[in-house]
Amino acid sequence: MISNKDRRLLEAFEEKYTPQELLTAIQEIKTKGKLVDSPAIAADSNNTVGTSLPEAILLYIKKLEGYRIRLREIHWSTENKSKHELSDNLMSMLADYEDSIAEEAMGIFGIRVKVGDIVPEIPEGRDIKSILTSVTNDTLTLLASLEPSEGETSIPSGGIPSILEDILHDLNKSKYLETLS
C-alpha cells in the first residue's frame, strides 16, 4: 500500500524517474532514517541523496533562496503586470516559509545556520511556471523523506511537515494564478 504523500511524490516525478526507482529511494529513506544513494536519483545533481535530515533541510533552504533570486529576475524583467505581482508575492511567500523551516529545524536539531552556509542554488527554470513546478518537486521530496516508515510513530521533524504542506497549498494556488496572466 502506498501512502498519499508517496503517491503525490511519484506523480510529481513521473517524467524524471520510473515509479520503481522512486519507490526504492523512498523505502531506503524510511528504512535508514536518512536520504541514501539510489542509482537513478544519485545521477541527479540537485538532490538530497546521501545527506542527513538537517543537511537535507539546509539544501532545501538553499534551493528556496535560489528560487527567490530567480523570481527577482523574473519580477524585474517581465512586462506583464500580473506576472510582476505574482513573482513579488511568491518571493515574499518563500521568504516567510524559508524562515519558518530554518527556525523550526534549528530548534529541533539544536544546530545553527552559520554565516556562509546559505549558498543559493539557482534553478534552471526562467519562468514562473517552471519555478512553481521545481519548488513543488523539491517540497514533495523533502516531505516524503520526513514521513515515518512502517512501524515508526514519528521521526524528529516537528512541525516541518505542516510547513511543507502549507507551502504546497500556496504553490497550488499560485499555479492557478499563473494561468491567469
C-alpha positions as CSV (number, residue, x, y, z in Angstrom):
1,M,0.0,0.0,0.0
2,I,1.4,3.4,-1.0
3,S,0.7,6.4,1.1
4,N,-0.9,9.6,-0.2
5,K,2.4,11.5,0.2
6,D,4.3,8.8,-1.6
7,R,1.7,8.8,-4.4
8,R,2.0,12.6,-4.8
9,L,5.8,12.3,-5.0
10,L,5.5,9.7,-7.6
11,E,3.2,11.8,-9.7
12,A,5.4,14.9,-9.4
13,F,8.5,12.9,-10.7
14,E,6.9,10.5,-13.1
15,E,8.6,12.2,-16.1
16,K,12.0,12.2,-14.5
17,Y,12.2,8.8,-12.8
18,T,10.4,5.5,-13.1
19,P,7.9,4.7,-10.3
20,Q,10.1,1.7,-9.2
21,E,13.2,3.9,-8.9
22,L,11.2,6.4,-6.7
23,L,9.6,3.7,-4.6
24,T,13.0,2.2,-4.0
25,A,14.5,5.5,-3.0
26,I,11.6,6.4,-0.7
27,Q,11.8,3.0,1.0
28,E,15.5,3.5,1.6
29,I,14.9,6.9,3.1
30,K,12.3,5.4,5.5
31,T,14.4,2.4,6.4
32,K,17.7,4.0,7.1
33,G,16.3,7.3,8.5
34,K,18.3,9.5,6.1
35,L,18.5,10.1,2.4
36,V,20.6,7.4,0.8
37,D,22.0,6.5,-2.6
38,S,19.7,5.3,-5.3
39,P,21.0,4.6,-8.7
40,A,18.6,6.8,-10.6
41,I,18.4,9.7,-8.2
42,A,22.1,9.7,-7.4
43,A,22.7,10.9,-11.0
44,D,20.6,14.0,-10.3
45,S,23.0,16.7,-9.0
46,N,20.2,18.7,-7.4
47,N,19.0,16.0,-4.9
48,T,19.4,15.4,-1.2
49,V,20.8,11.9,-1.6
50,G,23.4,10.8,0.9
51,T,22.6,13.6,3.4
52,S,21.3,13.6,6.9
53,L,17.9,15.2,7.7
54,P,19.4,18.5,8.8
55,E,21.6,18.6,5.7
56,A,18.5,17.8,3.5
57,I,16.7,20.7,5.1
58,L,19.7,23.0,4.6
59,L,19.8,22.0,0.9
60,Y,16.1,22.8,0.7
61,I,16.7,26.2,2.2
62,K,19.5,26.9,-0.3
63,K,17.1,26.0,-3.1
64,L,14.4,28.3,-1.8
65,E,16.9,31.1,-1.7
66,G,17.9,30.3,-5.3
67,Y,14.2,30.3,-6.3
68,R,13.8,33.7,-4.7
69,I,16.7,35.1,-6.7
70,R,15.3,33.7,-10.0
71,L,11.9,35.1,-9.1
72,R,13.5,38.5,-8.5
73,E,15.0,38.4,-12.0
74,I,11.6,37.4,-13.5
75,H,10.0,40.2,-11.4
76,W,12.3,42.9,-12.9
77,S,12.3,41.6,-16.4
78,T,8.6,41.0,-17.1
79,E,6.5,43.4,-19.0
80,N,3.3,41.7,-17.7
81,K,1.8,43.3,-14.6
82,S,0.2,40.1,-13.3
83,K,3.5,38.2,-13.6
84,H,5.3,41.1,-11.9
85,E,2.9,40.9,-9.0
86,L,2.8,37.1,-8.8
87,S,6.6,36.9,-8.7
88,D,6.7,39.5,-6.0
89,N,4.1,37.6,-3.9
90,L,6.0,34.3,-4.5
91,M,9.3,35.8,-3.3
92,S,7.6,37.1,-0.1
93,M,5.9,33.7,0.5
94,L,9.1,31.7,0.0
95,A,11.0,34.1,2.3
96,D,8.5,33.5,5.1
97,Y,8.5,29.7,4.6
98,E,12.2,29.6,4.4
99,D,12.5,31.4,7.7
100,S,9.9,29.1,9.4
101,I,11.6,26.0,8.2
102,A,15.1,27.2,9.2
103,E,14.0,28.2,12.7
104,E,12.0,25.0,13.2
105,A,15.0,22.9,12.1
106,M,17.4,24.8,14.4
107,G,15.0,24.2,17.3
108,I,14.6,20.5,16.6
109,F,18.2,19.6,15.8
110,G,19.9,22.1,18.1
111,I,22.1,23.5,15.3
112,R,22.6,27.0,13.9
113,V,22.9,28.1,10.4
114,K,26.3,29.8,10.2
115,V,27.3,32.8,8.1
116,G,28.3,31.4,4.7
117,D,26.2,28.2,5.0
118,I,23.5,29.5,2.6
119,V,24.9,29.5,-0.9
120,P,21.8,29.7,-3.1
121,E,21.2,27.0,-5.7
122,I,19.9,28.9,-8.7
123,P,17.3,26.9,-10.7
124,E,17.5,26.4,-14.4
125,G,13.9,27.5,-14.9
126,R,13.4,31.0,-16.2
127,D,9.7,31.4,-16.0
128,I,7.1,31.3,-13.1
129,K,5.5,28.1,-14.3
130,S,8.8,26.1,-14.3
131,I,9.8,27.7,-10.9
132,L,6.5,26.6,-9.4
133,T,7.0,23.0,-10.7
134,S,10.5,22.8,-9.4
135,V,9.6,24.2,-5.9
136,T,6.7,21.7,-5.7
137,N,9.0,18.8,-6.6
138,D,11.6,19.8,-4.1
139,T,9.0,20.3,-1.4
140,L,7.4,16.9,-2.1
141,T,10.9,15.2,-2.0
142,L,11.6,16.7,1.4
143,L,8.1,15.9,2.7
144,A,8.4,12.3,1.6
145,S,11.7,12.0,3.5
146,L,10.0,13.2,6.7
147,E,7.3,10.6,6.6
148,P,7.8,7.9,9.3
149,S,8.5,4.4,7.9
150,E,6.2,1.5,8.7
151,G,6.4,0.7,12.4
152,E,7.7,4.1,13.4
153,T,5.5,6.5,15.2
154,S,7.5,9.6,14.1
155,I,10.8,10.9,13.1
156,P,12.3,14.1,14.6
157,S,10.8,16.6,12.2
158,G,8.5,18.6,14.5
159,G,6.2,21.0,12.5
160,I,8.3,20.9,9.3
161,P,5.8,18.6,7.5
162,S,3.0,21.0,8.3
163,I,5.0,23.9,6.9
164,L,5.7,21.9,3.8
165,E,2.0,21.1,3.4
166,D,1.3,24.9,3.7
167,I,3.9,25.6,1.0
168,L,2.2,23.1,-1.3
169,H,-1.1,24.7,-0.7
170,D,0.2,28.1,-1.6
171,L,2.1,26.8,-4.6
172,N,-1.1,25.2,-6.0
173,K,-2.9,28.5,-5.6
174,S,0.0,30.2,-7.4
175,K,-0.1,27.7,-10.2
176,Y,-3.7,28.7,-10.8
177,L,-2.9,32.4,-10.6
178,E,-0.1,31.9,-13.1
179,T,-2.6,30.6,-15.7
180,L,-4.5,33.9,-15.5
181,S,-1.6,36.1,-16.7
